[in-house]
Each structure stands twice: as C-alpha cells, then as structure tokens.
C-alpha cells in the first residue's frame, strides 16, 4: 500500500474515538440535527475503519505465513495460506482506495438527459433519436424508468431537442459522463449518392435536485408561459394550453414540459428541469475553476467538448477522453454501453487517486 494511503487510513481509528466521545455527550443527543450528522459520519468512518482493520490483520497474517515457509513441516500449509492472502490483500486495498475517494452526493439521484441536434440538419435530428433510443435501452437494462419531459421533433424524424427523465438509483452517477458532443459518421437515410456525412449532437446529463436542498428560486425571477402542446398526445392536449414554458430571468435559462394533459403537472416537471439546469450551471462554473488546477482526464463535461464518435461504416464507437474503441456499434446503439461507462468510472477513480496523492504531498511540504 502506498504510504500516503496508509497515512490517511491511520486517521480513521482516531476519528472514530472522537465521534464515540461526541455521541456520548448530552448536548449532542439533544440536538437532533447535529446528532444525525455525527451518526452519519460515524457510520461512514466505522465502515472504512472496519475494512482497514481487516487489511491490517490480513497483512500481519501474510507476514507470519511467509515466515512459516522456512519450516519444512509447515511449508505446504503456509504456501496455501500465502496464496489465499496474496489474493485477498490487493482486493482489500482496492476497496480502501475506493472508500477514500471523494464522493459526489448527486451520484445516487435520478437524472435528466438533454439531447440536442447540432450540425448536420435532418441527419443530426435522426441521430438525436438514435441516442435517445440508446439511452432508453440502457436504462431498461438497468431496471430504470424513463419518461420524456419535452420534445421537439425533427422534420424527417428524430428530434431537434428532447429531454428525458431517467428514474433509478444511481442514474446520474452512471450517466454524468455522457455530457458533451457526440459525433456520428454514416451515410444518412436522406443521402442519394452514398456519401458518408459527419453530424453531431450534444448531450447534457443533469442531476435531479433534492427537493430539500434544491436551489432557491424566487417566483419574482420567473416568467411562466402556457401554450398548446404539439405532436403526439391526442386531441385534448391540442385544444388546451396545457404546455408550460418557464424562463429564469436572471440567467435566461428556460425549461418547458408538454408531456402531460395537466398544466399543473407540466409546470411542476418544468420547475424540476429548471432547477436542475440552474444547479448544473453552478456545478459547471465550479468545475471550470477546478479545471484550472488539474488536468481533468474525463473533462469538464462541457457540451462543446467532442467526447465520442460513432462510425457506422467501420462499426466502431470511440470515446476520445480515454482512447477507448469498441467494434460493436450495433450493440452499443441498442443500449449496450456498460463497458464504456465502467471504463469512464475507472478512469475518473484513477484521476481522483492521483489528485489525492498530490494533495497529500502538498500537505506534507
């Protein structure tokens, strides 16, 4: 184990004793907010410390087993024990590394996926529809639920813009790295001469805000417009002003919803999207500031970043941030994207570990 990791972990038994002391104080027990905060930290610290103690026991047992190898009578049993412990120790170290990394509290949340057609006209709109299908199929594989919040259909199919809500534990944590520019290279259905075209769409993954901790939006800062919904939905939605568009005047951020017959429910959903977009704006500004001090392997998630290329003639998908190429584009477009998502999560974990080591080094200086 790297020395800086061990130094971090050696703090946990001490912190656990401190938390045990606080929980025994009457003033803490009588303050429910502080009591909940400390018990939550106690549970987290206790879990990490428990794994660390298992690691130390395993490390000590391995050292003893290696010493036993010198005893001819014990050598065979010692070899078996060494082999087992040499497998267990790296697994415990990897678990501890993961536990030490900073966690994004939004990772467990639902997410809004915004998909917008970019350069490429009708072909870009068609590709936006393909991306929506890809994410919907992926959500189905995860056991998540999806619902379209708003949509603007393309002239020949697909979408100029579509917002889909993905409901499921950990949806944002697994889809947040999808934010950015997605490029497609293929022969469009509208192409008569068989030429390959390059088009693009942008995707933005937004964490659905926690209602208790959502950004505070003053009603005075909002302009709310109602209008008649377009597209599918039956006769009713076309006869009433059920669709809602909300503009946040200080930022100019707009959100709309037209998927429900109820204006009230559409307004509630539009407010959710608006809060998510404002929260994402604040997150992006923080990320831009932090990016000035670090390399940023995964990238800031800015929508202008070209993160991925889908090349249909070659049947490949390439994620440019981690130089990963998969030659199974057909399966990818059917929602089989877990391999690339796992690779992105691992790359981010490695980046965080490097940041942690650099931070520890700076603290020692």
C-alpha positions as CSV (number, residue, x, y, z in Angstrom):
1,X,0.0,0.0,0.0
2,X,1.2,3.5,-0.8
3,X,2.4,5.4,2.2
4,X,0.1,8.3,1.6
5,X,-2.9,6.0,1.6
6,X,-1.8,4.3,4.9
7,X,-1.4,7.8,6.5
8,X,-4.9,8.7,5.5
9,X,-6.3,5.4,6.8
10,X,-4.4,5.6,10.1
11,X,-6.5,8.7,11.0
12,X,-9.8,6.7,11.0
13,X,-9.4,4.8,14.3
14,X,-8.6,8.2,16.0
15,X,-11.6,9.9,14.4
16,X,-13.8,7.0,15.4
17,X,-12.9,7.5,19.1
18,X,-13.6,11.2,18.8
19,X,-17.1,10.5,17.3
20,X,-17.8,8.0,20.0
21,X,-17.0,10.7,22.6
22,X,-19.3,13.2,20.9
23,X,-22.2,10.8,20.7
24,X,-22.0,10.3,24.5
25,X,-22.4,14.0,25.2
26,X,-26.0,15.0,26.3
27,X,-25.9,18.3,24.3
28,X,-25.3,16.3,21.1
29,X,-28.0,13.8,21.8
30,X,-30.5,16.7,22.4
31,X,-29.6,18.4,19.2
32,X,-31.2,16.2,16.5
33,X,-29.6,17.9,13.5
34,X,-26.1,17.6,15.0
35,X,-26.8,14.1,16.2
36,X,-27.9,12.9,12.8
37,X,-24.8,14.5,11.2
38,X,-22.4,12.8,13.7
39,X,-24.1,9.4,13.4
40,X,-23.9,9.6,9.7
41,X,-20.2,10.3,9.8
42,X,-19.8,7.6,12.5
43,X,-21.3,5.0,10.2
44,X,-19.0,6.0,7.3
45,X,-15.8,6.2,9.4
46,X,-16.7,2.9,11.1
47,X,-17.1,1.1,7.8
48,X,-13.8,2.4,6.4
49,X,-12.0,1.6,9.7
50,X,-13.5,-1.9,9.7
51,X,-12.1,-2.6,6.2
52,X,-8.8,-1.1,7.3
53,X,-8.6,-3.4,10.3
54,X,-9.3,-6.4,8.1
55,X,-6.5,-5.2,5.8
56,X,-4.0,-4.9,8.8
57,X,-5.0,-8.4,10.0
58,X,-4.5,-9.8,6.6
59,X,-1.2,-8.1,6.2
60,X,0.0,-9.4,9.5
61,X,-1.2,-13.0,8.7
62,X,0.6,-12.9,5.4
63,X,3.9,-11.9,7.0
64,X,3.5,-14.8,9.5
65,X,2.7,-17.3,6.8
66,X,5.7,-16.3,4.8
67,X,7.9,-16.9,7.9
68,X,6.3,-20.3,8.2
69,X,7.6,-21.2,4.7
70,X,11.0,-21.8,6.3
71,X,9.6,-24.7,8.4
72,X,9.6,-27.9,6.3
73,X,6.7,-29.3,8.4
74,X,4.6,-26.2,7.9
75,X,5.7,-25.2,4.4
76,X,2.8,-26.8,2.4
77,X,0.1,-25.3,4.6
78,X,1.9,-22.0,4.6
79,X,2.1,-21.9,0.8
80,X,-1.7,-22.4,0.6
81,X,-2.3,-19.6,3.2
82,X,0.2,-17.3,1.4
83,X,-1.6,-17.8,-1.9
84,X,-5.0,-17.1,-0.4
85,X,-3.8,-14.0,1.5
86,X,-2.0,-12.6,-1.6
87,X,-5.3,-12.6,-3.4
88,X,-7.3,-11.1,-0.5
89,X,-4.8,-8.3,0.3
90,X,-5.0,-6.4,-3.1
91,X,-8.8,-6.7,-3.1
92,X,-9.0,-5.1,0.3
93,X,-6.5,-2.3,-0.8
94,X,-8.6,-1.6,-3.9
95,X,-11.7,-1.4,-1.7
96,X,-10.0,1.0,0.7
97,X,-8.8,3.2,-2.2
98,X,-12.4,3.5,-3.5
99,X,-13.7,4.3,0.0
100,X,-11.1,7.2,0.4
101,X,-12.1,8.9,-2.8
102,X,-14.4,11.9,-2.6
103,X,-18.0,11.0,-3.4
104,X,-20.4,13.1,-5.4
105,X,-23.6,13.2,-3.3
106,X,-25.6,13.6,-6.5
107,X,-24.5,10.2,-7.9
108,X,-27.4,8.4,-6.4
109,X,-30.0,10.7,-7.9
110,X,-32.3,10.5,-10.9
111,X,-31.1,12.4,-14.0
112,X,-32.4,14.5,-16.8
113,X,-30.8,13.8,-20.2
114,X,-31.0,16.6,-22.7
115,X,-30.2,15.6,-26.3
116,X,-30.0,18.3,-28.9
117,X,-29.4,18.1,-32.6
118,X,-26.3,20.1,-33.7
119,X,-24.5,20.4,-37.1
120,X,-25.9,18.2,-39.8
121,X,-29.5,19.2,-40.2
122,X,-32.0,16.4,-40.6
123,X,-29.3,13.8,-40.1
124,X,-28.4,15.3,-36.8
125,X,-32.0,15.2,-35.7
126,X,-32.2,11.5,-36.7
127,X,-29.1,10.7,-34.7
128,X,-30.6,12.5,-31.7
129,X,-33.4,10.0,-31.9
130,X,-30.9,7.2,-32.1
131,X,-29.1,8.4,-29.0
132,X,-32.5,8.6,-27.1
133,X,-33.2,5.0,-28.1
134,X,-29.6,4.0,-26.9
135,X,-30.1,5.6,-23.5
136,X,-33.6,4.3,-23.1
137,X,-32.5,0.8,-23.9
138,X,-29.6,1.2,-21.4
139,X,-32.0,2.3,-18.8
140,X,-34.2,-0.7,-19.4
141,X,-31.1,-3.0,-18.9
142,X,-30.5,-1.2,-15.5
143,X,-34.1,-1.6,-14.4
144,X,-34.7,2.1,-14.6
145,X,-37.7,4.0,-15.7
146,X,-37.7,6.7,-18.4
147,X,-40.2,9.5,-19.3
148,X,-40.0,12.2,-21.9
149,X,-40.4,15.6,-20.3
150,X,-40.3,17.7,-23.5
151,X,-39.6,17.1,-27.2
152,X,-39.3,19.0,-30.5
153,X,-39.4,16.6,-33.4
154,X,-37.3,16.8,-36.5
155,X,-38.7,17.5,-40.0
156,X,-38.0,13.9,-41.2
157,X,-37.9,12.1,-37.8
158,X,-35.8,12.1,-34.7
159,X,-35.6,15.2,-32.5
160,X,-34.3,18.8,-32.7
161,X,-34.3,18.6,-28.9
162,X,-35.6,16.1,-26.4
163,X,-35.4,15.9,-22.6
164,X,-35.9,12.6,-20.9
165,X,-36.0,11.9,-17.2
166,X,-34.3,8.7,-16.0
167,X,-35.6,7.4,-12.7
168,X,-33.4,4.9,-10.9
169,X,-30.9,4.5,-8.1
170,X,-27.5,5.8,-9.3
171,X,-28.8,7.0,-12.7
172,X,-26.8,10.3,-12.5
173,X,-23.7,8.7,-11.3
174,X,-23.6,6.3,-14.3
175,X,-24.7,8.8,-16.9
176,X,-23.0,12.0,-15.9
177,X,-20.0,11.4,-18.2
178,X,-22.3,11.3,-21.2
179,X,-22.3,15.1,-21.2
180,X,-20.6,16.6,-24.3
181,X,-20.5,16.4,-28.1
182,X,-21.4,13.1,-29.8
183,X,-20.3,12.8,-33.4
184,X,-21.7,10.4,-36.0
185,X,-20.2,9.3,-39.3
186,X,-22.5,7.4,-41.6
187,X,-24.5,7.5,-44.9
188,X,-27.7,9.4,-44.0
189,X,-31.1,8.0,-45.0
190,X,-31.6,11.2,-46.9
191,X,-28.4,10.7,-48.9
192,X,-28.9,9.6,-52.5
193,X,-25.3,9.2,-53.6
194,X,-24.0,7.0,-50.8
195,X,-21.6,9.6,-49.3
196,X,-20.6,9.5,-45.7
197,X,-21.7,12.5,-43.7
198,X,-20.5,13.8,-40.3
199,X,-23.1,15.1,-37.9
200,X,-23.2,15.9,-34.3
201,X,-25.5,16.1,-31.2
202,X,-24.9,17.4,-27.7
203,X,-25.9,15.6,-24.6
204,X,-26.2,17.1,-21.1
205,X,-26.8,14.9,-18.0
206,X,-28.3,16.9,-15.1
207,X,-28.8,15.6,-11.6
208,X,-32.4,15.9,-10.4
209,X,-32.2,18.2,-7.5
210,X,-33.0,17.1,-4.0
211,X,-36.2,18.9,-3.1
212,X,-34.9,19.6,0.4
213,X,-31.6,21.1,-0.9
214,X,-32.7,22.4,-4.2
215,X,-31.6,25.8,-5.4
216,X,-33.8,28.6,-4.1
217,X,-35.7,30.2,-7.0
218,X,-37.7,33.4,-6.3
219,X,-41.1,33.5,-8.0
220,X,-40.3,37.1,-9.0
221,X,-37.4,35.8,-11.1
222,X,-39.7,33.6,-13.2
223,X,-41.8,34.2,-16.4
224,X,-44.3,31.4,-16.9
225,X,-45.9,31.0,-20.4
226,X,-48.5,28.5,-21.3
227,X,-49.2,27.2,-24.8
228,X,-50.9,24.4,-26.7
229,X,-48.8,21.2,-26.9
230,X,-47.7,19.9,-30.3
231,X,-47.1,16.4,-31.5
232,X,-48.5,13.2,-30.1
233,X,-50.9,13.3,-27.2
234,X,-54.4,13.1,-28.6
235,X,-57.0,15.7,-29.2
236,X,-57.2,17.0,-25.7
237,X,-53.7,18.5,-25.5
238,X,-54.1,20.3,-28.8
239,X,-57.3,22.0,-27.6
240,X,-56.0,23.4,-24.2
241,X,-53.0,25.4,-23.2
242,X,-51.5,22.6,-21.1
243,X,-47.9,23.0,-22.1
244,X,-45.7,25.2,-19.8
245,X,-42.5,27.2,-20.5
246,X,-40.7,28.7,-17.6
247,X,-37.9,31.3,-18.0
248,X,-35.5,32.2,-15.2
249,X,-34.9,35.8,-15.9
250,X,-31.6,36.4,-14.1
251,X,-29.8,33.6,-16.1
252,X,-32.0,33.3,-19.1
253,X,-32.3,29.6,-18.5
254,X,-35.5,28.1,-20.0
255,X,-37.4,24.8,-19.2
256,X,-40.6,23.5,-20.7
257,X,-42.8,20.5,-20.4
258,X,-45.7,19.3,-22.6
259,X,-46.0,15.6,-22.0
260,X,-48.9,15.7,-19.6
261,X,-52.5,16.8,-20.1
262,X,-52.4,18.6,-16.8
263,X,-50.9,22.1,-16.9
264,X,-50.2,21.9,-13.1
265,X,-48.2,18.7,-13.5
266,X,-46.4,20.1,-16.5
267,X,-45.5,23.2,-14.5
268,X,-44.1,21.0,-11.7
269,X,-41.9,19.0,-14.1
270,X,-40.7,22.1,-15.8
271,X,-39.7,23.6,-12.5
272,X,-37.7,20.4,-11.8
273,X,-35.9,20.7,-15.0
274,X,-35.3,24.4,-14.5
275,X,-33.8,23.8,-11.0
276,X,-31.6,21.0,-12.5
277,X,-30.3,23.3,-15.2
278,X,-29.5,26.1,-12.7
279,X,-27.8,23.6,-10.4
280,X,-25.8,22.3,-13.4
281,X,-24.8,25.9,-14.3
282,X,-23.4,26.4,-10.8
283,X,-21.7,22.9,-11.0
284,X,-20.1,23.8,-14.4
285,X,-18.8,27.1,-13.1
286,X,-17.2,25.3,-10.1
287,X,-15.7,22.6,-12.5
288,X,-14.2,25.3,-14.7
289,X,-12.5,26.8,-11.7
290,X,-11.2,23.5,-10.5
291,X,-10.1,22.5,-14.0
292,X,-7.6,25.4,-13.9
293,X,-5.7,23.5,-11.2
294,X,-5.9,19.9,-12.6
295,X,-5.5,18.1,-15.9
296,X,-9.1,16.8,-16.0
297,X,-8.9,13.4,-17.7
298,X,-12.6,13.0,-18.1
299,X,-13.1,16.6,-19.0
300,X,-15.4,19.2,-17.6
301,X,-18.5,17.8,-19.2
302,X,-18.9,20.9,-21.2
303,X,-21.4,20.4,-24.0
304,X,-19.0,21.8,-26.6
305,X,-16.4,19.0,-25.9
306,X,-16.4,16.3,-28.5
307,X,-16.3,13.2,-26.4
308,X,-17.3,10.4,-28.7
309,X,-17.5,9.3,-32.3
310,X,-19.9,6.7,-33.7
311,X,-18.5,5.5,-37.0
312,X,-21.1,3.3,-38.8
313,X,-19.1,2.2,-41.9
314,X,-16.4,0.8,-39.6
315,X,-18.8,-0.4,-36.9
316,X,-16.9,1.3,-34.1
317,X,-17.5,3.7,-31.2
318,X,-14.6,5.7,-29.9
319,X,-14.5,7.6,-26.6
320,X,-11.8,10.2,-27.1
321,X,-11.4,11.1,-23.4
322,X,-10.0,7.6,-22.5
323,X,-9.0,6.4,-26.0
324,X,-11.4,3.5,-25.8
325,X,-12.6,2.0,-29.1
326,X,-15.3,-0.7,-29.3
327,X,-16.1,-2.6,-32.5
328,X,-19.6,-3.4,-31.6
329,X,-21.5,-0.3,-32.7
330,X,-24.8,-2.3,-33.4
331,X,-24.9,-3.5,-29.8
332,X,-23.9,0.0,-28.5
333,X,-26.8,1.6,-30.3
334,X,-29.1,-1.0,-28.7
335,X,-28.0,0.2,-25.2
336,X,-25.0,-2.0,-24.6
337,X,-22.8,0.9,-23.2
338,X,-21.9,-0.6,-19.8
339,X,-18.4,-1.3,-20.9
340,X,-17.6,2.3,-21.8
341,X,-19.4,3.6,-18.7
342,X,-17.4,1.3,-16.5
343,X,-14.2,2.4,-18.2
344,X,-15.0,6.1,-17.6
345,X,-15.8,5.5,-14.0
346,X,-12.4,3.6,-13.5
347,X,-10.6,6.5,-15.3
348,X,-12.2,9.0,-13.0
349,X,-11.3,6.9,-10.0
350,X,-7.6,6.8,-11.1
351,X,-7.7,10.5,-11.6
352,X,-9.1,11.1,-8.1
353,X,-6.5,8.8,-6.6
354,X,-3.8,10.9,-8.3
355,X,-5.3,14.1,-7.0
356,X,-5.5,12.6,-3.5
357,X,-1.8,11.7,-3.7
358,X,-0.8,15.1,-5.0
359,X,-2.9,16.7,-2.2
360,X,-1.2,14.6,0.4
361,X,2.2,15.5,-1.0
362,X,1.4,19.2,-0.9
363,X,0.2,18.9,2.7
364,X,3.4,17.4,3.8
365,X,5.5,20.2,2.3
